[in-house]
Amino acid sequence: MSAAENLDRWHKIAENGSKPEELASILAPDAVFHSPVVHTPQEGRDKVVAYLSAAGHTFANTGFEYVREIADGPHAVLEFTANLEGIHLNGIDMITFNDEGLITDFKVMVRPLKAVNKIWEMMAAQLEQQGN
């Protein structure tokens, strides 16, 4: 599968609310998540599901929108925008897929600093609510 085909699956799951069971279906068991606010990589499917699910809740009703997408081989970069409680943010998701079409690496970068701080606050609340 190409990155473009894999991205179609990612978009459908994200648009459907980033449900944990659906996220798990597109993640490799050894997937790694790189958060813009946590300094250590989060390793393993369960942790990645927790972070991506929390992000789905955090960004719901924020005007989150992917505005640019670049795919090459197993890699994709998706630029997004959103508005968190009046703070406009811009960021990218960098995604790597394995030969089976599963996500092995998911890195998020966000700007400006004010938005990073707001994400940290909101994501921490979501993860706590989930029991993570």
Backbone as XML, in Angstrom:
<?xml version="1.0"?>
<chain id="A" units="angstrom">
  <residue number="1" name="MET">
    <atom name="N" x="0.832" y="-1.180" z="0.000"/>
    <atom name="CA" x="0.000" y="0.000" z="0.000"/>
    <atom name="C" x="0.878" y="1.245" z="0.000"/>
  </residue>
  <residue number="2" name="SER">
    <atom name="N" x="0.439" y="2.265" z="-0.681"/>
    <atom name="CA" x="1.178" y="3.518" z="-0.705"/>
    <atom name="C" x="0.804" y="4.369" z="0.507"/>
  </residue>
  <residue number="3" name="ALA">
    <atom name="N" x="1.632" y="5.368" z="0.799"/>
    <atom name="CA" x="1.316" y="6.279" z="1.895"/>
    <atom name="C" x="-0.025" y="6.956" z="1.644"/>
  </residue>
  <residue number="4" name="ALA">
    <atom name="N" x="-0.313" y="7.292" z="0.386"/>
    <atom name="CA" x="-1.583" y="7.948" z="0.062"/>
    <atom name="C" x="-2.771" y="7.051" z="0.421"/>
  </residue>
  <residue number="5" name="GLU">
    <atom name="N" x="-2.675" y="5.754" z="0.115"/>
    <atom name="CA" x="-3.753" y="4.822" z="0.457"/>
    <atom name="C" x="-3.884" y="4.684" z="1.974"/>
  </residue>
  <residue number="6" name="ASN">
    <atom name="N" x="-2.746" y="4.610" z="2.651"/>
    <atom name="CA" x="-2.762" y="4.510" z="4.112"/>
    <atom name="C" x="-3.353" y="5.768" z="4.744"/>
  </residue>
  <residue number="7" name="LEU">
    <atom name="N" x="-3.068" y="6.911" z="4.149"/>
    <atom name="CA" x="-3.614" y="8.169" z="4.662"/>
    <atom name="C" x="-5.128" y="8.213" z="4.547"/>
  </residue>
  <residue number="8" name="ASP">
    <atom name="N" x="-5.683" y="7.608" z="3.526"/>
    <atom name="CA" x="-7.138" y="7.549" z="3.397"/>
    <atom name="C" x="-7.741" y="6.878" z="4.634"/>
  </residue>
  <residue number="9" name="ARG">
    <atom name="N" x="-7.111" y="5.786" z="5.081"/>
    <atom name="CA" x="-7.589" y="5.089" z="6.290"/>
    <atom name="C" x="-7.449" y="5.989" z="7.508"/>
  </residue>
  <residue number="10" name="TRP">
    <atom name="N" x="-6.312" y="6.680" z="7.623"/>
    <atom name="CA" x="-6.088" y="7.587" z="8.746"/>
    <atom name="C" x="-7.168" y="8.674" z="8.783"/>
  </residue>
  <residue number="11" name="HIS">
    <atom name="N" x="-7.435" y="9.298" z="7.641"/>
    <atom name="CA" x="-8.422" y="10.379" z="7.583"/>
    <atom name="C" x="-9.815" y="9.888" z="7.985"/>
  </residue>
  <residue number="12" name="LYS">
    <atom name="N" x="-10.201" y="8.706" z="7.524"/>
    <atom name="CA" x="-11.528" y="8.175" z="7.866"/>
    <atom name="C" x="-11.656" y="7.961" z="9.366"/>
  </residue>
  <residue number="13" name="ILE">
    <atom name="N" x="-10.629" y="7.410" z="9.979"/>
    <atom name="CA" x="-10.666" y="7.155" z="11.423"/>
    <atom name="C" x="-10.666" y="8.472" z="12.191"/>
  </residue>
  <residue number="14" name="ALA">
    <atom name="N" x="-9.823" y="9.425" z="11.775"/>
    <atom name="CA" x="-9.776" y="10.728" z="12.447"/>
    <atom name="C" x="-11.119" y="11.451" z="12.316"/>
  </residue>
  <residue number="15" name="GLU">
    <atom name="N" x="-11.722" y="11.401" z="11.141"/>
    <atom name="CA" x="-13.012" y="12.062" z="10.926"/>
    <atom name="C" x="-14.137" y="11.381" z="11.696"/>
  </residue>
  <residue number="16" name="ASN">
    <atom name="N" x="-13.940" y="10.116" z="12.032"/>
    <atom name="CA" x="-14.939" y="9.341" z="12.759"/>
    <atom name="C" x="-14.777" y="9.481" z="14.276"/>
  </residue>
  <residue number="17" name="GLY">
    <atom name="N" x="-13.887" y="10.363" z="14.730"/>
    <atom name="CA" x="-13.750" y="10.613" z="16.163"/>
    <atom name="C" x="-12.566" y="9.949" z="16.832"/>
  </residue>
  <residue number="18" name="SER">
    <atom name="N" x="-11.663" y="9.360" z="16.069"/>
    <atom name="CA" x="-10.455" y="8.722" z="16.630"/>
    <atom name="C" x="-10.791" y="7.735" z="17.745"/>
  </residue>
  <residue number="19" name="LYS">
    <atom name="N" x="-11.699" y="6.823" z="17.443"/>
    <atom name="CA" x="-12.089" y="5.801" z="18.414"/>
    <atom name="C" x="-10.926" y="4.847" z="18.671"/>
  </residue>
  <residue number="20" name="PRO">
    <atom name="N" x="-10.677" y="4.504" z="19.929"/>
    <atom name="CA" x="-9.517" y="3.670" z="20.260"/>
    <atom name="C" x="-9.419" y="2.373" z="19.466"/>
  </residue>
  <residue number="21" name="GLU">
    <atom name="N" x="-10.519" y="1.658" z="19.290"/>
    <atom name="CA" x="-10.453" y="0.381" z="18.575"/>
    <atom name="C" x="-10.105" y="0.587" z="17.096"/>
  </residue>
  <residue number="22" name="GLU">
    <atom name="N" x="-10.575" y="1.681" z="16.514"/>
    <atom name="CA" x="-10.244" y="1.966" z="15.116"/>
    <atom name="C" x="-8.785" y="2.407" z="14.987"/>
  </residue>
  <residue number="23" name="LEU">
    <atom name="N" x="-8.313" y="3.221" z="15.923"/>
    <atom name="CA" x="-6.902" y="3.618" z="15.913"/>
    <atom name="C" x="-6.001" y="2.398" z="16.032"/>
  </residue>
  <residue number="24" name="ALA">
    <atom name="N" x="-6.335" y="1.503" z="16.944"/>
    <atom name="CA" x="-5.519" y="0.299" z="17.148"/>
    <atom name="C" x="-5.399" y="-0.519" z="15.871"/>
  </residue>
  <residue number="25" name="SER">
    <atom name="N" x="-6.430" y="-0.481" z="15.025"/>
    <atom name="CA" x="-6.423" y="-1.299" z="13.804"/>
    <atom name="C" x="-5.430" y="-0.799" z="12.755"/>
  </residue>
  <residue number="26" name="ILE">
    <atom name="N" x="-4.944" y="0.436" z="12.882"/>
    <atom name="CA" x="-4.009" y="0.971" z="11.888"/>
    <atom name="C" x="-2.620" y="1.233" z="12.475"/>
  </residue>
  <residue number="27" name="LEU">
    <atom name="N" x="-2.385" y="0.767" z="13.718"/>
    <atom name="CA" x="-1.099" y="0.974" z="14.378"/>
    <atom name="C" x="-0.342" y="-0.338" z="14.508"/>
  </residue>
  <residue number="28" name="ALA">
    <atom name="N" x="0.949" y="-0.296" z="14.211"/>
    <atom name="CA" x="1.808" y="-1.457" z="14.433"/>
    <atom name="C" x="1.940" y="-1.674" z="15.945"/>
  </residue>
  <residue number="29" name="PRO">
    <atom name="N" x="2.146" y="-2.921" z="16.375"/>
    <atom name="CA" x="2.297" y="-3.184" z="17.815"/>
    <atom name="C" x="3.419" y="-2.361" z="18.457"/>
  </residue>
  <residue number="30" name="ASP">
    <atom name="N" x="4.469" y="-2.091" z="17.702"/>
    <atom name="CA" x="5.617" y="-1.341" z="18.242"/>
    <atom name="C" x="5.618" y="0.128" z="17.826"/>
  </residue>
  <residue number="31" name="ALA">
    <atom name="N" x="4.439" y="0.653" z="17.517"/>
    <atom name="CA" x="4.323" y="2.055" z="17.092"/>
    <atom name="C" x="4.880" y="2.988" z="18.156"/>
  </residue>
  <residue number="32" name="VAL">
    <atom name="N" x="5.361" y="4.142" z="17.694"/>
    <atom name="CA" x="5.931" y="5.160" z="18.586"/>
    <atom name="C" x="5.259" y="6.491" z="18.297"/>
  </residue>
  <residue number="33" name="PHE">
    <atom name="N" x="4.909" y="7.214" z="19.368"/>
    <atom name="CA" x="4.314" y="8.544" z="19.258"/>
    <atom name="C" x="5.267" y="9.570" z="19.856"/>
  </residue>
  <residue number="34" name="HIS">
    <atom name="N" x="5.520" y="10.644" z="19.102"/>
    <atom name="CA" x="6.376" y="11.738" z="19.559"/>
    <atom name="C" x="5.475" y="12.949" z="19.759"/>
  </residue>
  <residue number="35" name="SER">
    <atom name="N" x="5.269" y="13.309" z="20.999"/>
    <atom name="CA" x="4.383" y="14.417" z="21.364"/>
    <atom name="C" x="5.117" y="15.749" z="21.299"/>
  </residue>
  <residue number="36" name="PRO">
    <atom name="N" x="4.383" y="16.816" z="20.993"/>
    <atom name="CA" x="5.021" y="18.132" z="21.030"/>
    <atom name="C" x="5.261" y="18.630" z="22.455"/>
  </residue>
  <residue number="37" name="VAL">
    <atom name="N" x="4.710" y="17.931" z="23.451"/>
    <atom name="CA" x="4.832" y="18.409" z="24.829"/>
    <atom name="C" x="5.457" y="17.411" z="25.797"/>
  </residue>
  <residue number="38" name="VAL">
    <atom name="N" x="5.693" y="16.182" z="25.357"/>
    <atom name="CA" x="6.316" y="15.173" z="26.213"/>
    <atom name="C" x="7.688" y="14.860" z="25.621"/>
  </residue>
  <residue number="39" name="HIS">
    <atom name="N" x="8.733" y="14.939" z="26.436"/>
    <atom name="CA" x="10.085" y="14.824" z="25.891"/>
    <atom name="C" x="10.513" y="13.403" z="25.544"/>
  </residue>
  <residue number="40" name="THR">
    <atom name="N" x="9.823" y="12.396" z="26.041"/>
    <atom name="CA" x="10.195" y="11.018" z="25.710"/>
    <atom name="C" x="9.186" y="10.430" z="24.730"/>
  </residue>
  <residue number="41" name="PRO">
    <atom name="N" x="9.663" y="9.630" z="23.778"/>
    <atom name="CA" x="8.731" y="8.953" z="22.866"/>
    <atom name="C" x="7.821" y="8.008" z="23.644"/>
  </residue>
  <residue number="42" name="GLN">
    <atom name="N" x="6.574" y="7.935" z="23.236"/>
    <atom name="CA" x="5.604" y="7.025" z="23.841"/>
    <atom name="C" x="5.558" y="5.777" z="22.976"/>
  </residue>
  <residue number="43" name="GLU">
    <atom name="N" x="6.010" y="4.649" z="23.526"/>
    <atom name="CA" x="6.212" y="3.438" z="22.736"/>
    <atom name="C" x="5.141" y="2.391" z="22.998"/>
  </residue>
  <residue number="44" name="GLY">
    <atom name="N" x="4.699" y="1.757" z="21.921"/>
    <atom name="CA" x="3.723" y="0.681" z="22.003"/>
    <atom name="C" x="2.339" y="1.131" z="21.577"/>
  </residue>
  <residue number="45" name="ARG">
    <atom name="N" x="1.624" y="0.214" z="20.956"/>
    <atom name="CA" x="0.290" y="0.510" z="20.414"/>
    <atom name="C" x="-0.639" y="1.139" z="21.450"/>
  </residue>
  <residue number="46" name="ASP">
    <atom name="N" x="-0.686" y="0.571" z="22.661"/>
    <atom name="CA" x="-1.627" y="1.069" z="23.670"/>
    <atom name="C" x="-1.369" y="2.536" z="24.015"/>
  </residue>
  <residue number="47" name="LYS">
    <atom name="N" x="-0.111" y="2.896" z="24.189"/>
    <atom name="CA" x="0.215" y="4.296" z="24.512"/>
    <atom name="C" x="-0.107" y="5.217" z="23.345"/>
  </residue>
  <residue number="48" name="VAL">
    <atom name="N" x="0.207" y="4.769" z="22.126"/>
    <atom name="CA" x="-0.068" y="5.601" z="20.958"/>
    <atom name="C" x="-1.574" y="5.789" z="20.803"/>
  </residue>
  <residue number="49" name="VAL">
    <atom name="N" x="-2.347" y="4.739" z="21.005"/>
    <atom name="CA" x="-3.809" y="4.857" z="20.951"/>
    <atom name="C" x="-4.283" y="5.882" z="21.975"/>
  </residue>
  <residue number="50" name="ALA">
    <atom name="N" x="-3.749" y="5.824" z="23.191"/>
    <atom name="CA" x="-4.170" y="6.757" z="24.240"/>
    <atom name="C" x="-3.907" y="8.202" z="23.828"/>
  </residue>
  <residue number="51" name="TYR">
    <atom name="N" x="-2.721" y="8.477" z="23.287"/>
    <atom name="CA" x="-2.382" y="9.842" z="22.895"/>
    <atom name="C" x="-3.201" y="10.318" z="21.692"/>
  </residue>
  <residue number="52" name="LEU">
    <atom name="N" x="-3.344" y="9.465" z="20.691"/>
    <atom name="CA" x="-4.104" y="9.887" z="19.506"/>
    <atom name="C" x="-5.591" y="10.041" z="19.821"/>
  </residue>
  <residue number="53" name="SER">
    <atom name="N" x="-6.103" y="9.192" z="20.682"/>
    <atom name="CA" x="-7.500" y="9.311" z="21.092"/>
    <atom name="C" x="-7.712" y="10.604" z="21.882"/>
  </residue>
  <residue number="54" name="ALA">
    <atom name="N" x="-6.800" y="10.893" z="22.804"/>
    <atom name="CA" x="-6.885" y="12.137" z="23.579"/>
    <atom name="C" x="-6.797" y="13.344" z="22.652"/>
  </residue>
  <residue number="55" name="ALA">
    <atom name="N" x="-5.932" y="13.262" z="21.655"/>
    <atom name="CA" x="-5.813" y="14.368" z="20.690"/>
    <atom name="C" x="-7.114" y="14.547" z="19.918"/>
  </residue>
  <residue number="56" name="GLY">
    <atom name="N" x="-7.748" y="13.436" z="19.544"/>
    <atom name="CA" x="-9.019" y="13.519" z="18.840"/>
    <atom name="C" x="-10.062" y="14.269" z="19.653"/>
  </residue>
  <residue number="57" name="HIS">
    <atom name="N" x="-10.108" y="13.991" z="20.956"/>
    <atom name="CA" x="-11.054" y="14.696" z="21.830"/>
    <atom name="C" x="-10.650" y="16.156" z="22.013"/>
  </residue>
  <residue number="58" name="THR">
    <atom name="N" x="-9.350" y="16.397" z="22.180"/>
    <atom name="CA" x="-8.854" y="17.752" z="22.390"/>
    <atom name="C" x="-9.163" y="18.651" z="21.202"/>
  </residue>
  <residue number="59" name="PHE">
    <atom name="N" x="-9.019" y="18.108" z="19.992"/>
    <atom name="CA" x="-9.199" y="18.923" z="18.798"/>
    <atom name="C" x="-10.620" y="18.925" z="18.247"/>
  </residue>
  <residue number="60" name="ALA">
    <atom name="N" x="-11.524" y="18.181" z="18.870"/>
    <atom name="CA" x="-12.919" y="18.199" z="18.430"/>
    <atom name="C" x="-13.476" y="19.611" z="18.601"/>
  </residue>
  <residue number="61" name="ASN">
    <atom name="N" x="-14.222" y="20.073" z="17.645"/>
    <atom name="CA" x="-14.880" y="21.386" z="17.694"/>
    <atom name="C" x="-13.897" y="22.559" z="17.804"/>
  </residue>
  <residue number="62" name="THR">
    <atom name="N" x="-12.710" y="22.399" z="17.200"/>
    <atom name="CA" x="-11.715" y="23.483" z="17.213"/>
    <atom name="C" x="-11.467" y="24.030" z="15.811"/>
  </residue>
  <residue number="63" name="GLY">
    <atom name="N" x="-12.201" y="23.523" z="14.840"/>
    <atom name="CA" x="-11.943" y="23.910" z="13.467"/>
    <atom name="C" x="-10.712" y="23.213" z="12.910"/>
  </residue>
  <residue number="64" name="PHE">
    <atom name="N" x="-10.303" y="22.121" z="13.560"/>
    <atom name="CA" x="-9.134" y="21.362" z="13.088"/>
    <atom name="C" x="-9.316" y="21.030" z="11.621"/>
  </residue>
  <residue number="65" name="GLU">
    <atom name="N" x="-8.260" y="21.297" z="10.854"/>
    <atom name="CA" x="-8.327" y="21.015" z="9.424"/>
    <atom name="C" x="-6.926" y="20.735" z="8.885"/>
  </residue>
  <residue number="66" name="TYR">
    <atom name="N" x="-6.825" y="19.668" z="8.113"/>
    <atom name="CA" x="-5.583" y="19.434" z="7.382"/>
    <atom name="C" x="-5.598" y="20.346" z="6.168"/>
  </residue>
  <residue number="67" name="VAL">
    <atom name="N" x="-4.526" y="21.128" z="5.993"/>
    <atom name="CA" x="-4.484" y="22.104" z="4.909"/>
    <atom name="C" x="-3.448" y="21.767" z="3.837"/>
  </residue>
  <residue number="68" name="ARG">
    <atom name="N" x="-2.584" y="20.799" z="4.109"/>
    <atom name="CA" x="-1.591" y="20.383" z="3.120"/>
    <atom name="C" x="-1.157" y="18.963" z="3.459"/>
  </residue>
  <residue number="69" name="GLU">
    <atom name="N" x="-0.862" y="18.210" z="2.418"/>
    <atom name="CA" x="-0.479" y="16.811" z="2.601"/>
    <atom name="C" x="0.597" y="16.447" z="1.586"/>
  </residue>
  <residue number="70" name="ILE">
    <atom name="N" x="1.676" y="15.859" z="2.082"/>
    <atom name="CA" x="2.767" y="15.414" z="1.216"/>
    <atom name="C" x="3.050" y="13.962" z="1.563"/>
  </residue>
  <residue number="71" name="ALA">
    <atom name="N" x="3.050" y="13.098" z="0.567"/>
    <atom name="CA" x="3.332" y="11.678" z="0.782"/>
    <atom name="C" x="4.432" y="11.237" z="-0.161"/>
  </residue>
  <residue number="72" name="ASP">
    <atom name="N" x="5.384" y="10.478" z="0.382"/>
    <atom name="CA" x="6.489" y="9.970" z="-0.410"/>
    <atom name="C" x="6.918" y="8.630" z="0.167"/>
  </residue>
  <residue number="73" name="GLY">
    <atom name="N" x="6.771" y="7.576" z="-0.617"/>
    <atom name="CA" x="7.123" y="6.241" z="-0.122"/>
    <atom name="C" x="6.303" y="5.917" z="1.111"/>
  </residue>
  <residue number="74" name="PRO">
    <atom name="N" x="6.948" y="5.473" z="2.196"/>
    <atom name="CA" x="6.215" y="5.117" z="3.412"/>
    <atom name="C" x="5.955" y="6.304" z="4.343"/>
  </residue>
  <residue number="75" name="HIS">
    <atom name="N" x="6.320" y="7.514" z="3.916"/>
    <atom name="CA" x="6.239" y="8.684" z="4.787"/>
    <atom name="C" x="5.184" y="9.675" z="4.313"/>
  </residue>
  <residue number="76" name="ALA">
    <atom name="N" x="4.602" y="10.381" z="5.284"/>
    <atom name="CA" x="3.641" y="11.435" z="4.972"/>
    <atom name="C" x="3.807" y="12.576" z="5.971"/>
  </residue>
  <residue number="77" name="VAL">
    <atom name="N" x="3.591" y="13.776" z="5.485"/>
    <atom name="CA" x="3.575" y="14.964" z="6.333"/>
    <atom name="C" x="2.255" y="15.676" z="6.070"/>
  </residue>
  <residue number="78" name="LEU">
    <atom name="N" x="1.506" y="15.920" z="7.128"/>
    <atom name="CA" x="0.212" y="16.575" z="7.028"/>
    <atom name="C" x="0.243" y="17.847" z="7.855"/>
  </residue>
  <residue number="79" name="GLU">
    <atom name="N" x="0.026" y="18.982" z="7.213"/>
    <atom name="CA" x="-0.031" y="20.251" z="7.925"/>
    <atom name="C" x="-1.471" y="20.500" z="8.361"/>
  </residue>
  <residue number="80" name="PHE">
    <atom name="N" x="-1.635" y="21.000" z="9.591"/>
    <atom name="CA" x="-2.979" y="21.268" z="10.091"/>
    <atom name="C" x="-3.055" y="22.626" z="10.787"/>
  </residue>
  <residue number="81" name="THR">
    <atom name="N" x="-4.278" y="23.099" z="10.920"/>
    <atom name="CA" x="-4.580" y="24.297" z="11.691"/>
    <atom name="C" x="-5.757" y="23.985" z="12.611"/>
  </residue>
  <residue number="82" name="ALA">
    <atom name="N" x="-5.865" y="24.759" z="13.679"/>
    <atom name="CA" x="-6.982" y="24.643" z="14.614"/>
    <atom name="C" x="-7.016" y="25.906" z="15.462"/>
  </residue>
  <residue number="83" name="ASN">
    <atom name="N" x="-8.046" y="26.020" z="16.269"/>
    <atom name="CA" x="-8.184" y="27.158" z="17.170"/>
    <atom name="C" x="-8.567" y="26.608" z="18.537"/>
  </residue>
  <residue number="84" name="LEU">
    <atom name="N" x="-7.645" y="26.688" z="19.490"/>
    <atom name="CA" x="-7.885" y="26.186" z="20.837"/>
    <atom name="C" x="-8.172" y="27.356" z="21.765"/>
  </residue>
  <residue number="85" name="GLU">
    <atom name="N" x="-9.434" y="27.509" z="22.111"/>
    <atom name="CA" x="-9.854" y="28.561" z="23.039"/>
    <atom name="C" x="-9.267" y="29.916" z="22.651"/>
  </residue>
  <residue number="86" name="GLY">
    <atom name="N" x="-9.391" y="30.265" z="21.370"/>
    <atom name="CA" x="-8.939" y="31.556" z="20.882"/>
    <atom name="C" x="-7.477" y="31.621" z="20.458"/>
  </residue>
  <residue number="87" name="ILE">
    <atom name="N" x="-6.766" y="30.519" z="20.577"/>
    <atom name="CA" x="-5.359" y="30.479" z="20.169"/>
    <atom name="C" x="-5.267" y="29.743" z="18.836"/>
  </residue>
  <residue number="88" name="HIS">
    <atom name="N" x="-4.874" y="30.463" z="17.788"/>
    <atom name="CA" x="-4.700" y="29.840" z="16.473"/>
    <atom name="C" x="-3.396" y="29.062" z="16.491"/>
  </residue>
  <residue number="89" name="LEU">
    <atom name="N" x="-3.456" y="27.815" z="16.034"/>
    <atom name="CA" x="-2.240" y="27.021" z="15.985"/>
    <atom name="C" x="-2.045" y="26.432" z="14.607"/>
  </residue>
  <residue number="90" name="ASN">
    <atom name="N" x="-0.818" y="26.113" z="14.349"/>
    <atom name="CA" x="-0.408" y="25.498" z="13.094"/>
    <atom name="C" x="0.526" y="24.367" z="13.476"/>
  </residue>
  <residue number="91" name="GLY">
    <atom name="N" x="0.384" y="23.227" z="12.819"/>
    <atom name="CA" x="1.245" y="22.108" z="13.160"/>
    <atom name="C" x="1.359" y="21.121" z="12.028"/>
  </residue>
  <residue number="92" name="ILE">
    <atom name="N" x="2.176" y="20.099" z="12.274"/>
    <atom name="CA" x="2.310" y="19.023" z="11.305"/>
    <atom name="C" x="2.281" y="17.674" z="12.019"/>
  </residue>
  <residue number="93" name="ASP">
    <atom name="N" x="1.728" y="16.692" z="11.326"/>
    <atom name="CA" x="1.813" y="15.290" z="11.711"/>
    <atom name="C" x="2.766" y="14.643" z="10.725"/>
  </residue>
  <residue number="94" name="MET">
    <atom name="N" x="3.809" y="13.994" z="11.237"/>
    <atom name="CA" x="4.738" y="13.245" z="10.392"/>
    <atom name="C" x="4.493" y="11.765" z="10.682"/>
  </residue>
  <residue number="95" name="ILE">
    <atom name="N" x="4.087" y="11.030" z="9.659"/>
    <atom name="CA" x="3.657" y="9.642" z="9.837"/>
    <atom name="C" x="4.496" y="8.722" z="8.955"/>
  </residue>
  <residue number="96" name="THR">
    <atom name="N" x="4.924" y="7.594" z="9.537"/>
    <atom name="CA" x="5.623" y="6.564" z="8.780"/>
    <atom name="C" x="4.816" y="5.272" z="8.868"/>
  </residue>
  <residue number="97" name="PHE">
    <atom name="N" x="4.675" y="4.604" z="7.721"/>
    <atom name="CA" x="3.939" y="3.341" z="7.627"/>
    <atom name="C" x="4.902" y="2.198" z="7.339"/>
  </residue>
  <residue number="98" name="ASN">
    <atom name="N" x="4.561" y="0.998" z="7.807"/>
    <atom name="CA" x="5.355" y="-0.177" z="7.457"/>
    <atom name="C" x="4.804" y="-0.811" z="6.176"/>
  </residue>
  <residue number="99" name="ASP">
    <atom name="N" x="5.394" y="-1.931" z="5.764"/>
    <atom name="CA" x="4.982" y="-2.590" z="4.525"/>
    <atom name="C" x="3.554" y="-3.111" z="4.572"/>
  </residue>
  <residue number="100" name="GLU">
    <atom name="N" x="3.018" y="-3.325" z="5.776"/>
    <atom name="CA" x="1.635" y="-3.794" z="5.922"/>
    <atom name="C" x="0.645" y="-2.639" z="5.959"/>
  </residue>
  <residue number="101" name="GLY">
    <atom name="N" x="1.140" y="-1.408" z="5.866"/>
    <atom name="CA" x="0.258" y="-0.244" z="5.885"/>
    <atom name="C" x="-0.090" y="0.255" z="7.271"/>
  </residue>
  <residue number="102" name="LEU">
    <atom name="N" x="0.609" y="-0.249" z="8.300"/>
    <atom name="CA" x="0.346" y="0.173" z="9.666"/>
    <atom name="C" x="1.290" y="1.310" z="10.055"/>
  </residue>
  <residue number="103" name="ILE">
    <atom name="N" x="0.811" y="2.203" z="10.895"/>
    <atom name="CA" x="1.624" y="3.320" z="11.366"/>
    <atom name="C" x="2.664" y="2.802" z="12.350"/>
  </residue>
  <residue number="104" name="THR">
    <atom name="N" x="3.925" y="3.132" z="12.075"/>
    <atom name="CA" x="5.017" y="2.747" z="12.977"/>
    <atom name="C" x="5.553" y="3.934" z="13.760"/>
  </residue>
  <residue number="105" name="ASP">
    <atom name="N" x="5.382" y="5.128" z="13.223"/>
    <atom name="CA" x="5.918" y="6.325" z="13.865"/>
    <atom name="C" x="4.986" y="7.493" z="13.578"/>
  </residue>
  <residue number="106" name="PHE">
    <atom name="N" x="4.642" y="8.241" z="14.617"/>
    <atom name="CA" x="3.733" y="9.383" z="14.487"/>
    <atom name="C" x="4.318" y="10.522" z="15.312"/>
  </residue>
  <residue number="107" name="LYS">
    <atom name="N" x="4.750" y="11.572" z="14.632"/>
    <atom name="CA" x="5.368" y="12.718" z="15.304"/>
    <atom name="C" x="4.528" y="13.958" z="15.047"/>
  </residue>
  <residue number="108" name="VAL">
    <atom name="N" x="4.289" y="14.720" z="16.116"/>
    <atom name="CA" x="3.501" y="15.944" z="16.018"/>
    <atom name="C" x="4.376" y="17.133" z="16.412"/>
  </residue>
  <residue number="109" name="MET">
    <atom name="N" x="4.329" y="18.171" z="15.597"/>
    <atom name="CA" x="5.009" y="19.432" z="15.906"/>
    <atom name="C" x="3.975" y="20.547" z="15.803"/>
  </residue>
  <residue number="110" name="VAL">
    <atom name="N" x="4.036" y="21.506" z="16.744"/>
    <atom name="CA" x="3.037" y="22.565" z="16.823"/>
    <atom name="C" x="3.718" y="23.904" z="17.106"/>
  </residue>
  <residue number="111" name="ARG">
    <atom name="N" x="3.141" y="24.957" z="16.571"/>
    <atom name="CA" x="3.565" y="26.319" z="16.855"/>
    <atom name="C" x="2.324" y="27.170" z="17.017"/>
  </residue>
  <residue number="112" name="PRO">
    <atom name="N" x="2.312" y="28.287" z="17.655"/>
    <atom name="CA" x="3.371" y="28.901" z="18.443"/>
    <atom name="C" x="3.411" y="28.326" z="19.855"/>
  </residue>
  <residue number="113" name="LEU">
    <atom name="N" x="4.338" y="28.819" z="20.669"/>
    <atom name="CA" x="4.527" y="28.307" z="22.026"/>
    <atom name="C" x="3.238" y="28.390" z="22.845"/>
  </residue>
  <residue number="114" name="LYS">
    <atom name="N" x="2.494" y="29.450" z="22.683"/>
    <atom name="CA" x="1.232" y="29.601" z="23.420"/>
    <atom name="C" x="0.291" y="28.437" z="23.108"/>
  </residue>
  <residue number="115" name="ALA">
    <atom name="N" x="0.284" y="27.995" z="21.867"/>
    <atom name="CA" x="-0.555" y="26.858" z="21.473"/>
    <atom name="C" x="-0.019" y="25.561" z="22.068"/>
  </residue>
  <residue number="116" name="VAL">
    <atom name="N" x="1.292" y="25.403" z="22.106"/>
    <atom name="CA" x="1.898" y="24.207" z="22.703"/>
    <atom name="C" x="1.487" y="24.112" z="24.173"/>
  </residue>
  <residue number="117" name="ASN">
    <atom name="N" x="1.544" y="25.224" z="24.877"/>
    <atom name="CA" x="1.161" y="25.232" z="26.290"/>
    <atom name="C" x="-0.314" y="24.872" z="26.468"/>
  </residue>
  <residue number="118" name="LYS">
    <atom name="N" x="-1.175" y="25.369" z="25.586"/>
    <atom name="CA" x="-2.608" y="25.071" z="25.667"/>
    <atom name="C" x="-2.856" y="23.585" z="25.371"/>
  </residue>
  <residue number="119" name="ILE">
    <atom name="N" x="-2.142" y="23.045" z="24.381"/>
    <atom name="CA" x="-2.269" y="21.610" z="24.079"/>
    <atom name="C" x="-1.855" y="20.776" z="25.279"/>
  </residue>
  <residue number="120" name="TRP">
    <atom name="N" x="-0.742" y="21.149" z="25.909"/>
    <atom name="CA" x="-0.277" y="20.413" z="27.079"/>
    <atom name="C" x="-1.366" y="20.372" z="28.143"/>
  </residue>
  <residue number="121" name="GLU">
    <atom name="N" x="-1.969" y="21.523" z="28.409"/>
    <atom name="CA" x="-3.030" y="21.627" z="29.411"/>
    <atom name="C" x="-4.230" y="20.742" z="29.047"/>
  </residue>
  <residue number="122" name="MET">
    <atom name="N" x="-4.693" y="20.855" z="27.812"/>
    <atom name="CA" x="-5.891" y="20.129" z="27.388"/>
    <atom name="C" x="-5.634" y="18.630" z="27.233"/>
  </residue>
  <residue number="123" name="MET">
    <atom name="N" x="-4.480" y="18.259" z="26.703"/>
    <atom name="CA" x="-4.153" y="16.832" z="26.534"/>
    <atom name="C" x="-3.971" y="16.161" z="27.901"/>
  </residue>
  <residue number="124" name="ALA">
    <atom name="N" x="-3.334" y="16.856" z="28.835"/>
    <atom name="CA" x="-3.150" y="16.293" z="30.175"/>
    <atom name="C" x="-4.499" y="15.978" z="30.797"/>
  </residue>
  <residue number="125" name="ALA">
    <atom name="N" x="-5.461" y="16.865" z="30.644"/>
    <atom name="CA" x="-6.806" y="16.640" z="31.180"/>
    <atom name="C" x="-7.463" y="15.444" z="30.511"/>
  </residue>
  <residue number="126" name="GLN">
    <atom name="N" x="-7.324" y="15.314" z="29.194"/>
    <atom name="CA" x="-7.913" y="14.179" z="28.470"/>
    <atom name="C" x="-7.275" y="12.868" z="28.897"/>
  </residue>
  <residue number="127" name="LEU">
    <atom name="N" x="-5.941" y="12.843" z="28.976"/>
    <atom name="CA" x="-5.246" y="11.607" z="29.370"/>
    <atom name="C" x="-5.612" y="11.210" z="30.806"/>
  </residue>
  <residue number="128" name="GLU">
    <atom name="N" x="-5.746" y="12.193" z="31.685"/>
    <atom name="CA" x="-6.142" y="11.902" z="33.050"/>
    <atom name="C" x="-7.546" y="11.327" z="33.090"/>
  </residue>
  <residue number="129" name="GLN">
    <atom name="N" x="-8.430" y="11.910" z="32.286"/>
    <atom name="CA" x="-9.817" y="11.435" z="32.211"/>
    <atom name="C" x="-9.865" y="9.981" z="31.707"/>
  </residue>
  <residue number="130" name="GLN">
    <atom name="N" x="-8.953" y="9.638" z="30.781"/>
    <atom name="CA" x="-8.892" y="8.286" z="30.236"/>
    <atom name="C" x="-8.213" y="7.319" z="31.208"/>
  </residue>
  <residue number="131" name="GLY">
    <atom name="N" x="-7.588" y="7.849" z="32.247"/>
    <atom name="CA" x="-6.887" y="6.996" z="33.192"/>
    <atom name="C" x="-5.464" y="6.675" z="32.769"/>
  </residue>
  <residue number="132" name="ASN">
    <atom name="N" x="-4.869" y="7.493" z="31.892"/>
    <atom name="CA" x="-3.497" y="7.277" z="31.429"/>
    <atom name="C" x="-2.540" y="8.254" z="32.070"/>
  </residue>
</chain>
